[in-house]
Amino acid sequence: MEITKKEVEQLIHLKKENSFWTHLSGILGNNLFVSGSVSSTEVQLWQRNQWTMSLYAVFTFSFNAQHHLIDIKTELNIFGKILVYGIFAVLVFFFIPKDMASFQQNNFWIFTCIKVIFLSIYVILCKVLYESEKRIQRKAIFEKLAIEITEENPIKETSLFSIFIRILTYPLGLMTLYACVFHFFPNQKYIYGTLGIVVVSAYFITDIILLFRKKKR
C-alpha cells in the first residue's frame, strides 16, 4: 500500500516550523499535540509527552514527485540536541581540574574515574529516554498510517543488549553512589556528590519504569 503525502499531513494538529524556538515554546506551553511542518518533498512530525520532556524525535517523511512515501528518518529535535550536548559540555568543563595541584593528589585518578562513569551514565540515560520515546512515537504514527512495524531479531535487541547495558551501568552507578557518599561529601565536594546522586538515581528510576512498561505490554 502506497502512503501518500496527504495522508501524513492529516496527522498534523498544529502546523509549526521545526526550529529551536518552536520546540522551546512547545515545552513551555505544554503542547502535547502532534505538530509538524510541510514542504514540497517532506513532512516532519513530532509530539512530546510530559515524561520525556525534550527528548523526543522528529520524524521526517520524504516523498517522490508523485507524492508517494520513499523514506522515513528520525533524529532528536534541535532543542533536545542543544540541551543534551550543552549539559554534557558544562559537566565536562566543570569536572576538568582548574589547577596543576589537583593532578598531584593521591585520589586524583579515583575521582577522574568516577567523573567518567558519571558522564557515561548521563549519556546512556539520555539515549535510553530518547530511544524509548522514539519507539512509542513510531508505533503510534505507523499504526495511524497502517505501516507494518518490522524489527530485526527483537529478542536480541530487547534482551541481550538490555542485559549487557545493565551489567555495565548498574555496577558503575552503585560505584558512583558509593563515591558520592564516602568520598565527595566527606571532602566537601557537595556539588559533585549531589549531581552524582541525582543522575544515577534518575537512571535507576527510569530503567525500572521502562521494565514495568515492557512487562505490561
Secondary structure, 3 states (H helix, E strand, C coil): CCCEHHHHHCCCCEECCCCHHHHHHHHHCCCCCCEEEECCCEEEEECCCCCCCCCCEEEEEEECCCCEEEEEEEEECHHHHHHHHHHHHHHHHHHCCCCHHHHHCCCHHHHHHHHHHHHHHHHHHHHHHHHHHHHHHHHHHHHHCCCCCCCCCHHHHHHHHHHHHHHHHHHHHHHHHHHHHHHHCCCCCHHHHHHHHHHHHHHHHHHHHHHHHHHHC
